[in-house]
Amino acid sequence: MAVLTIIVLFTLFAPALFHTDPHSTSGLQYAPPSGKHFFGTDVNGRDMFSRVVEGARISLLVGLSGALVSFFIGTTYGLIAGYMGGTVDSVMMRLVEILYAIPRLIIIIIASFVFDPILREYLAGLHLKLGFGNAAFVIEGITLVGYSKVLILILALGMIEWLTMARIVRGQVLSLKNQQFVLAARSLGQSHTRIVTRHLLPNLIGIVVVYLTLTIPAVILDESFLSFLGLGIQAPQASWGSLLAEGAQVINPIRSYWWLLGYPAAVMSITLLALNFLGDGLRDALDPRQRR
């Protein structure tokens, strides 16, 4: 948790503290790490430290948001399937198995090519006016066009990762709904909605939260893989995957600009490792059997 807190604070406040611009070019091409450029520079003379920070911001945003989308869809779907049982459960789970059989890469490519032009056109015509007290400012949609890929990745990855969450929740509900406290609630005449929200869902929170923390690194890895292939975040924006792709292109036997690949890979690995350790810790803390 401490490591994740430090990474999140850096992604939020590093640009203001170090006054670096990830899109500002200079004549210092492939400059090695120094006091002025902590992580060196790339082929366009852009500061790699600010690029890694921007990549962390986008990758963490996609990972967290995509995991939350999968959390809400998977939990709701699994609760309904497990609680209803019978034919409803059978039909719903057959649908999950069909979706499992479709390669996720195909789904994301189709979603990107179909919805990206529509979303970009919508964002370009958007006109938002936000106010806080006496202060008000306007966000023109043209500034949001570059985030269309980010939004599509969040929704597409969230719509893919919910499948496993649904199966986990459904299995837990099947074992819980025949317990005595659920039968007692039914005998007292409580509604199905109240039984699900007040009795089943609280008993699922532990395992759902644990799997949520493990879904975040899975979504980050998916986004990084897609960006590495050129199907995710597009230039001039940067994510860890796009930075790794740029770094891999300049690794050769003659001369290796190792900092272009090493620093993004190190920060990404540390973040994913911390998230997995956090999931293990939450599992131990929230598992009632561990407290006996």
C-alpha positions in Angstrom: 0.0 0.0 0.0 2.9 2.4 0.7 4.4 1.7 -2.7 1.1 2.3 -4.4 0.5 5.5 -2.5 3.9 6.8 -3.5 3.3 5.9 -7.2 -0.2 7.6 -7.2 1.2 10.7 -5.5 3.9 11.0 -8.1 1.4 10.6 -11.0 -0.7 13.4 -9.5 1.9 15.9 -8.3 5.2 15.2 -10.1 4.3 17.4 -13.1 3.7 20.4 -10.9 6.7 19.7 -8.6 9.3 19.2 -11.4 7.7 21.4 -14.1 8.2 18.9 -16.8 6.1 18.5 -20.0 5.9 15.0 -21.5 5.2 16.4 -25.0 7.9 19.1 -25.0 10.7 18.3 -27.5 14.3 19.4 -27.5 17.6 18.8 -29.3 18.8 16.4 -26.6 18.1 13.1 -28.4 18.8 9.9 -26.5 20.4 11.8 -23.6 21.3 9.4 -20.7 19.9 9.8 -17.2 21.2 12.9 -15.5 20.4 15.5 -12.9 18.3 17.4 -15.4 16.6 14.4 -17.0 16.2 11.7 -14.3 15.2 9.0 -16.8 17.0 10.4 -19.8 15.4 11.5 -23.1 13.9 9.8 -26.1 14.4 10.1 -29.8 12.5 13.5 -29.9 14.3 14.9 -26.8 11.3 14.5 -24.6 11.9 14.0 -20.9 11.4 10.3 -20.1 10.6 10.9 -16.4 7.6 13.0 -17.4 6.7 10.4 -20.0 6.8 7.6 -17.5 4.6 9.7 -15.1 2.1 10.3 -17.8 2.1 6.6 -18.7 1.5 5.7 -15.1 -1.4 8.2 -14.9 -3.1 6.7 -18.0 -2.3 3.1 -17.3 -3.6 3.3 -13.7 -6.7 5.2 -14.9 -7.5 2.5 -17.4 -6.7 -0.3 -14.9 -8.8 1.1 -12.0 -11.7 2.2 -14.2 -11.8 -1.0 -16.2 -11.7 -3.0 -13.0 -14.6 -1.0 -11.5 -16.6 -1.6 -14.7 -16.0 -5.4 -14.5 -16.7 -5.2 -10.7 -20.2 -3.8 -11.1 -21.2 -5.9 -14.2 -19.7 -9.1 -12.9 -21.1 -8.8 -9.3 -24.6 -7.9 -10.6 -24.6 -10.7 -13.2 -23.3 -13.3 -10.8 -25.7 -12.4 -8.0 -28.7 -12.7 -10.4 -27.6 -16.0 -11.9 -26.7 -17.6 -8.6 -29.8 -16.4 -6.7 -32.3 -17.2 -9.5 -30.9 -20.6 -10.3 -32.5 -23.1 -12.5 -33.1 -22.2 -16.2 -32.2 -18.6 -15.7 -28.8 -19.6 -14.2 -28.2 -22.1 -17.0 -28.9 -19.6 -19.8 -26.9 -16.8 -18.2 -23.8 -19.0 -17.6 -24.0 -20.4 -21.2 -23.8 -16.8 -22.4 -20.7 -16.4 -20.2 -19.1 -19.5 -21.8 -19.9 -18.2 -25.3 -18.2 -14.9 -24.5 -15.2 -16.7 -23.1 -14.8 -18.4 -26.4 -14.4 -15.1 -28.3 -10.8 -13.9 -28.4 -10.6 -10.6 -26.4 -8.3 -9.1 -28.9 -11.0 -9.3 -31.6 -13.5 -7.6 -29.3 -11.2 -4.7 -28.5 -10.2 -4.3 -32.2 -13.8 -4.2 -33.3 -14.8 -1.8 -30.5 -11.9 0.5 -31.4 -12.6 0.7 -35.1 -16.4 0.9 -34.8 -16.8 3.3 -31.8 -13.6 5.4 -32.0 -14.8 7.6 -34.9 -18.3 8.0 -33.3 -16.8 8.9 -29.9 -14.3 11.3 -31.3 -17.1 13.2 -33.2 -19.2 13.3 -30.1 -16.4 14.6 -27.9 -15.4 17.2 -30.5 -18.9 18.8 -30.3 -19.1 18.6 -26.5 -19.2 21.8 -24.5 -19.0 21.4 -20.7 -19.3 24.2 -18.2 -18.2 23.4 -14.7 -18.6 25.7 -11.7 -17.2 25.6 -8.2 -18.6 28.4 -6.0 -18.1 31.7 -7.8 -15.5 30.2 -10.2 -16.6 28.6 -13.5 -14.7 27.3 -16.4 -15.5 25.7 -19.8 -14.1 22.5 -21.2 -14.2 22.4 -25.0 -14.8 19.0 -26.4 -11.8 19.3 -28.8 -9.5 18.9 -25.8 -11.1 15.6 -25.0 -10.9 14.0 -28.4 -7.5 12.5 -27.6 -9.1 10.5 -24.7 -11.5 8.6 -26.9 -9.1 5.6 -27.1 -8.8 5.7 -23.3 -12.5 5.6 -22.8 -12.9 2.8 -25.3 -10.2 0.8 -23.6 -11.8 1.3 -20.2 -15.2 0.1 -21.4 -13.9 -2.7 -23.6 -11.5 -4.2 -21.0 -14.2 -3.8 -18.3 -16.7 -5.6 -20.5 -14.2 -8.5 -20.9 -12.8 -8.9 -17.4 -16.3 -9.2 -15.7 -16.7 -12.8 -16.9 -14.4 -14.3 -14.2 -15.9 -12.0 -11.6 -19.4 -13.3 -12.5 -18.4 -16.9 -12.2 -16.8 -16.4 -8.8 -19.8 -14.4 -7.4 -22.2 -16.9 -8.8 -20.4 -19.8 -7.2 -20.4 -18.1 -3.8 -24.1 -17.2 -4.0 -25.0 -20.8 -4.8 -23.3 -21.9 -1.6 -24.8 -19.1 0.5 -28.4 -19.0 -0.6 -29.1 -22.3 1.1 -27.6 -21.3 4.4 -29.8 -21.0 7.5 -29.7 -17.2 7.7 -31.0 -16.9 4.1 -33.8 -19.4 4.8 -34.7 -17.5 7.9 -34.9 -14.2 5.9 -37.2 -15.9 3.4 -39.4 -17.3 6.2 -39.8 -13.8 7.6 -41.2 -12.6 4.3 -38.2 -10.5 3.2 -38.2 -9.5 -0.5 -35.6 -11.0 -2.9 -34.0 -7.6 -3.3 -33.5 -7.2 0.5 -32.1 -10.8 0.8 -29.6 -10.1 -2.0 -28.5 -6.7 -0.8 -28.7 -7.2 3.0 -27.7 -10.8 3.4 -25.8 -12.2 0.3 -23.9 -9.1 -0.9 -22.2 -8.3 2.5 -21.0 -11.9 2.7 -19.4 -11.6 -0.8 -17.6 -8.3 -0.2 -14.4 -9.9 1.0 -13.8 -12.1 -2.0 -15.1 -9.5 -4.4 -12.7 -6.8 -3.1 -9.8 -9.3 -3.3 -10.5 -10.2 -6.8 -11.0 -6.5 -7.7 -7.5 -5.7 -6.6 -6.2 -8.6 -8.7 -8.3 -7.4 -11.7 -6.6 -4.0 -11.8 -3.1 -5.5 -12.7 -4.8 -7.8 -15.3 -6.4 -4.8 -17.0 -3.2 -2.8 -16.8 -1.4 -5.7 -18.5 -4.1 -6.0 -21.2 -3.8 -2.3 -21.9 -0.1 -2.4 -22.0 -0.1 -5.3 -24.4 -2.5 -3.6 -26.7 -0.6 -0.3 -26.6 2.6 -2.3 -27.3 1.0 -3.7 -30.4 -0.2 -0.2 -31.4 -3.9 -1.0 -30.8 -4.2 1.0 -27.6 -3.1 4.5 -26.5 -1.9 6.5 -29.4 0.8 9.2 -29.7 1.4 11.8 -28.4 -0.2 10.3 -25.3 1.8 7.7 -23.5 1.1 4.6 -21.5 3.5 2.0 -20.1 2.7 -0.3 -23.1 3.5 2.4 -25.7 6.6 3.4 -23.8 7.8 -0.2 -23.8 7.1 -0.4 -27.5 9.2 2.7 -28.2 12.0 1.4 -26.0 12.0 -2.0 -27.7 12.6 -0.4 -31.1 15.9 1.2 -30.0 17.4 -1.9 -28.4 20.0 -3.3 -30.8 23.5 -5.0 -30.6 25.3 -1.9 -31.8 24.0 0.6 -29.3 21.4 0.2 -26.6 19.4 3.1 -25.1 18.5 1.0 -22.1 16.7 3.7 -20.1 13.9 3.9 -22.7 13.0 0.4 -21.9 14.3 -0.1 -18.4 12.6 2.6 -16.4 9.0 2.1 -17.8 9.4 -1.7 -17.3 10.7 -1.2 -13.7 7.9 1.2 -12.7 5.3 -1.1 -14.3 6.7 -4.2 -12.6 6.8 -2.6 -9.2 3.2 -1.4 -9.5 1.9 -4.8 -10.6 3.9 -6.5 -7.8 2.5 -4.1 -5.2 -1.1 -4.7 -6.5 -0.7 -8.4 -6.3 0.8 -8.2 -2.8 -2.1 -6.0 -1.8 -4.6 -8.5 -3.1 -2.9 -11.3 -1.1 -3.0 -9.1 2.1 -6.6 -8.3 1.7 -7.5 -11.9 1.1 -5.8 -12.9 4.4 -7.4 -9.9 6.2 -10.9 -10.5 4.9 -11.0 -14.3 5.1 -12.9 -15.3 8.3 -11.0 -18.6 8.5 -7.7 -16.7 8.9 -9.0 -15.1 12.1 -9.9 -18.3 13.9 
